[in-house]
Amino acid sequence: ADYMPELGLHWDEPQAELKEEQFIGPSYALLTSVIGIKSGYVGDDTARRFLLDYQLRDPLTPLSAYWLAECYSEFGMHERAWDVIATVWGTMLDAGATTFWEGIRLTPSSDIHHDLTTYTAYDSYRMSLCHSWSSTPVVWIARYVLGIRAVEPGYARIAFEPHAIGGLTAAWGLIPSPRGLIQVEWKLEDGRMIKSARIGEAELAGRA
């Protein structure tokens, strides 16, 4: 409503009063906890303790794994975020996936397709093996590896803060934006990052 007043949206509903313990606890699904962190209902200290203690385990979906990675990176734990992505999406690749799935199993399975897609009591499917939402690491890579983040809607203002994550020593990529393709390139030389980013002919130095 604030960013697009021309839509004439009016929002006067009071914010729900929820306590952080309604999101963080051993009985809660991972997605519940990361939603609590992302929405601000879970305080920074509690969120940091949760993120440091959490271990990936079944049941798990790429949706919740992606938001876990986002939470890690928002607290500066980019390597932990990369470990989540490498583990979850790597498990799919190791299983021979040519598309990204709606759900995965980290524990070994003799028939992962049966375990993921078929109800035992019904002759029907429950999980997609070609799931568009599971392509979310592309967003994380653009934001934290290439380092391009929209600070204002429509990329009117852009932060350029790449990170050498997961042992990478160089990266290059293109990111679409309303202002045109953003071209990013960086490499490590003698421990220093040499980086550049352009929108068309305009060069971004550090921040733009």
MARVOMAR-180107 format. One record per residue (C-alpha): z, y, x; residue in three letters. Coordinates in steps of 0.2 Angstrom, whole numbers, plus 5000, padded with zeros to 4 digits. Each point is the difference from the previous one (the first is absolute). Layout:
# MARVOMAR-180107
SITE    up  north  east  res
SITE     Z      Y     X  ALA
...
***
This chain:
# MARVOMAR-180107
SITE    up  north  east  res
SITE  5000   5000  5000  ALA
SITE  5004   5012  5014  ASP
SITE  4984   4996  5011  TYR
SITE  4988   5000  4985  MET
SITE  5006   5013  4987  PRO
SITE  4982   5000  4993  GLU
SITE  5005   4984  4992  LEU
SITE  5013   5008  4989  GLY
SITE  5013   4986  5003  LEU
SITE  5018   5003  4995  HIS
SITE  5014   4990  5007  TRP
SITE  5018   5003  4994  ASP
SITE  5007   4983  5000  GLU
SITE  5016   4999  5010  PRO
SITE  5000   4989  5016  GLN
SITE  5009   4984  4997  ALA
SITE  5017   4998  5008  GLU
SITE  4999   4984  5010  LEU
SITE  5012   4995  5013  LYS
SITE  4994   4993  5017  GLU
SITE  5009   4983  4997  GLU
SITE  4988   4997  4985  GLN
SITE  4986   4998  5013  PHE
SITE  5008   4993  5016  ILE
SITE  5008   4983  4999  GLY
SITE  4997   4981  5004  PRO
SITE  4995   4996  4982  SER
SITE  4986   5013  4999  TYR
SITE  4982   4997  5004  ALA
SITE  4993   5010  5015  LEU
SITE  4989   5011  4989  LEU
SITE  5015   5006  4991  THR
SITE  5009   5005  5016  SER
SITE  4985   5009  5008  VAL
SITE  4996   5009  4983  ILE
SITE  5018   5006  5001  GLY
SITE  4998   5006  5018  ILE
SITE  4983   5009  4996  LYS
SITE  5006   5008  4985  SER
SITE  5015   5008  5008  GLY
SITE  5013   4991  4990  TYR
SITE  5006   4990  5016  VAL
SITE  5008   5012  5013  GLY
SITE  4994   5000  5018  ASP
SITE  5014   4991  5007  ASP
SITE  5000   4986  4988  THR
SITE  4981   4999  5002  ALA
SITE  5000   4999  5018  ARG
SITE  5013   4986  5000  ARG
SITE  4990   4990  4988  PHE
SITE  4984   5003  5010  LEU
SITE  5008   4994  5016  LEU
SITE  5008   4985  4992  ASP
SITE  4986   4994  4989  TYR
SITE  4990   4984  5005  GLN
SITE  4984   4995  4992  LEU
SITE  5001   4985  4989  ARG
SITE  4992   4992  4985  ASP
SITE  4997   5004  4986  PRO
SITE  4989   5015  5006  LEU
SITE  4985   5010  4995  THR
SITE  4989   5011  5010  PRO
SITE  5005   5014  4988  LEU
SITE  5018   4999  5005  SER
SITE  4996   4997  5018  ALA
SITE  4989   5016  5001  TYR
SITE  5014   5011  4993  TRP
SITE  5012   4992  5012  LEU
SITE  4989   5005  5014  ALA
SITE  4999   5018  4993  GLU
SITE  5019   5001  4999  CYS
SITE  5001   4994  5018  TYR
SITE  4988   5013  5006  SER
SITE  5008   5014  4990  GLU
SITE  5016   4996  5010  PHE
SITE  4990   5000  5016  GLY
SITE  5000   4981  5002  MET
SITE  4981   4998  5002  HIS
SITE  5001   4984  5011  GLU
SITE  5010   4992  4986  ARG
SITE  4987   5006  4987  ALA
SITE  4987   4992  5011  TRP
SITE  5009   4984  5001  ASP
SITE  5001   4999  4981  VAL
SITE  4981   5003  4999  ILE
SITE  4996   4988  5014  ALA
SITE  5010   4986  4992  THR
SITE  4995   5002  4982  VAL
SITE  4982   5003  5002  TRP
SITE  4999   4989  5015  GLY
SITE  5007   4986  4990  THR
SITE  4985   5002  4988  MET
SITE  4988   5001  5015  LEU
SITE  5008   4984  5008  ASP
SITE  4998   4991  4984  ALA
SITE  4981   5004  5000  GLY
SITE  5000   5014  4987  ALA
SITE  4984   5010  4999  THR
SITE  5007   5011  4987  THR
SITE  5018   5007  4998  PHE
SITE  5011   4991  4987  TRP
SITE  5012   5006  4987  GLU
SITE  5014   4989  5007  GLY
SITE  5004   4990  5015  ILE
SITE  5011   4987  5007  ARG
SITE  5008   5002  5017  LEU
SITE  5006   4982  5000  THR
SITE  4987   4986  5004  PRO
SITE  4991   4992  4986  SER
SITE  4989   4986  4998  SER
SITE  4990   5008  4986  ASP
SITE  5003   5019  5001  ILE
SITE  4987   5003  4986  HIS
SITE  5009   4989  4988  HIS
SITE  5017   5007  5004  ASP
SITE  4993   5018  4998  LEU
SITE  4989   4999  4985  THR
SITE  5004   4986  4988  THR
SITE  5015   4998  4988  TYR
SITE  5006   4982  5001  THR
SITE  5003   5000  4981  ALA
SITE  4983   5009  4995  TYR
SITE  4982   4998  5005  ASP
SITE  4998   5018  5004  SER
SITE  5001   5012  5014  TYR
SITE  5013   5013  5004  ARG
SITE  4996   5007  5017  MET
SITE  4984   5008  5006  SER
SITE  4992   4995  5016  LEU
SITE  4989   5015  5001  CYS
SITE  5013   5015  4996  HIS
SITE  4995   5018  5004  SER
SITE  5018   5006  5001  TRP
SITE  5002   4988  5015  SER
SITE  4988   5011  5010  SER
SITE  5014   5013  5002  THR
SITE  5002   4998  5019  PRO
SITE  4985   5011  5001  VAL
SITE  5010   5014  4994  VAL
SITE  5014   4997  5012  TRP
SITE  4988   4998  5015  ILE
SITE  4992   5017  4996  ALA
SITE  5017   5008  4998  ARG
SITE  5009   4994  5015  TYR
SITE  4988   4992  5012  VAL
SITE  4986   5013  4998  LEU
SITE  5013   5012  4995  GLY
SITE  4992   5010  4986  ILE
SITE  5011   5005  4986  ARG
SITE  4996   5012  4986  ALA
SITE  5014   5013  4999  VAL
SITE  4993   5009  4985  GLU
SITE  4989   4993  4986  PRO
SITE  4981   4998  5004  GLY
SITE  5004   5000  5019  TYR
SITE  5001   5019  4999  ALA
SITE  5013   4998  5014  ARG
SITE  5000   4985  5011  ILE
SITE  5013   4993  5013  ALA
SITE  4993   4991  5015  PHE
SITE  5013   4989  5008  GLU
SITE  4993   4983  5006  PRO
SITE  5011   4987  5007  HIS
SITE  4996   4986  5013  ALA
SITE  5007   4985  4990  ILE
SITE  5000   4981  5003  GLY
SITE  4994   5001  5018  GLY
SITE  4984   5011  4996  LEU
SITE  4994   5010  5014  THR
SITE  4985   5009  4990  ALA
SITE  4994   5002  4982  ALA
SITE  4986   5008  4991  TRP
SITE  4996   5002  4982  GLY
SITE  4993   5010  4986  LEU
SITE  5010   5006  4985  ILE
SITE  4991   5007  4984  PRO
SITE  5007   5016  4993  SER
SITE  4994   5014  4988  PRO
SITE  4997   5011  5015  ARG
SITE  4989   4987  5008  GLY
SITE  5002   4985  5011  LEU
SITE  5014   5001  5012  ILE
SITE  4996   4992  5017  GLN
SITE  5015   4995  5011  VAL
SITE  5000   4993  5017  GLU
SITE  5015   4998  5013  TRP
SITE  5004   4990  5015  LYS
SITE  5014   4998  5012  LEU
SITE  4997   5005  5018  GLU
SITE  5015   4999  5013  ASP
SITE  5012   4999  4986  GLY
SITE  4993   5016  4991  ARG
SITE  4990   5000  4984  MET
SITE  4984   5009  5000  ILE
SITE  4995   5004  4982  LYS
SITE  4987   5009  4990  SER
SITE  4996   5002  4982  ALA
SITE  4986   5009  4991  ARG
SITE  4995   5004  4982  ILE
SITE  4981   5003  5002  GLY
SITE  4999   5013  5014  GLU
SITE  5018   5005  4999  ALA
SITE  5012   4993  5012  GLU
SITE  5018   4997  4996  LEU
SITE  5012   5002  5015  ALA
SITE  5017   4991  4997  GLY
SITE  5002   5008  4982  ARG
SITE  4988   5009  4989  ALA
***
